[in-house]
């Protein structure tokens, strides 16, 4: 009996080591395209190691990076076209991390849909016949934030219908004072159309349900809160740039993304 107990204990002690050996992150070695703005742009000098660089180190993800500083949601179709031209269908997933510049530029939130009174054939426990119903149509217009998201996701999902597309919410932002022509207030001020950044973050969350794409809520999950002086250590410059994370800020975002991706398949 003692020998059996000892043998069982030895087996149990090897299970953690075996689990570590057998486990592989589902995104290990995948080819991932990154669409976005300056926080994704490899040319932005606030950090010399971006969140996607950490994911490349940790998961051996091959990054196809298309983010450009200053761009907004209406640039996503252009970034998708560039991915298609350079890599065709040889990509496993697409991460879209954008929206803070739409807020800063004061792009109106707008509506997801327009509606029209129409007739449609229906038969619910009765013979089919024409009934009066409201019919909604997605707004596809670059003049509003939701219209831009609709247009972008319609474009990307038609171009890559079999690929995993993931949205990331904009992170919190404080001041960014580049020069007299680029002086951006903190997020606790409304933009010029009277909206706080919260509305832009919430719209990305809603888009996940409307377009059947998962959302990683970096705004809530990564812990970066530059409105507090204590959090300035994770951003480029305490006085002039609490918009762009530094290396440590990007590392924290990458840790959050890596953990969230565990729950998402790569099709």
C-alpha positions, 0 to 999 in steps of 0.5 A: 500500500505504501509503495502504491501511495508513493507511486501515485504521489510521484505521478501527481508531482509530474502533472504540472511539468507535463502540463507546461510541456504539452500546453501551447497558446492557440496563437503560437506562431500565427501570422497576425495583421495589426491595423491601427494608429500611432500606438501601433505604428512602428515609426512612433518613437514613444516606445522602441518595443510595441505591444505586437513586438512583445507578442512576437517575442513571447508567442512567435507571432509573425506581425504584419503591421499597418498602423499609421500615426494619426489615422482614424477608423476611416483608414481601415479599408486602406490598411486592409487593401495594403495587407491584401496586396502584400500578403493575400490570404496568407494571414491567420488573424487581424487585430484592429486597435484604433479610435482615439484619433476619431475622438480627438478630431471630434467625429460625431458618434452617429447611429448604427442603422437607419430604419424603414417601414417595409413589408416582408413575407412571414408565417409564424403558426399561420400561413405565410403572408405579407406583414408590416415590419421595420427594416434596418440598414447599417449606416455606411458613411465616413461622416460618423464614427459608427458609420466608419466602423460599419464600413470598415468591418463590412469591408474587412469581413468580406475581404477575409471572411474565414479569418479571425478579426478582433477589436481592441478598445482605445486605452485611456488618454491624458494630455498630448502636447506636440506643438501649438498646432497639435495640442490635445486635452485629456479625456476628462474634457469633451471633444469639439462635438461634445462627447467624452472618449467613453462613447467611442470606447462603448461603440467599439464594444457594441460593434463586437455584437453587431458584427460578430467579432470578439472585443478585447477591452484594453480600456478596462483591462490593461490598467493604464490610467494616465490621468493619475500622476502615479501612472505617468511612468507607463507613458512617453513623457509625464508633462507632454505625452500621456497618450503614447505608452512607453515600453513598459506600457506596451508590455502591460498591454501585450500581457493583457492581449496575450491572456485574452487571446487564450480564449479566442480561436484562430480559424 
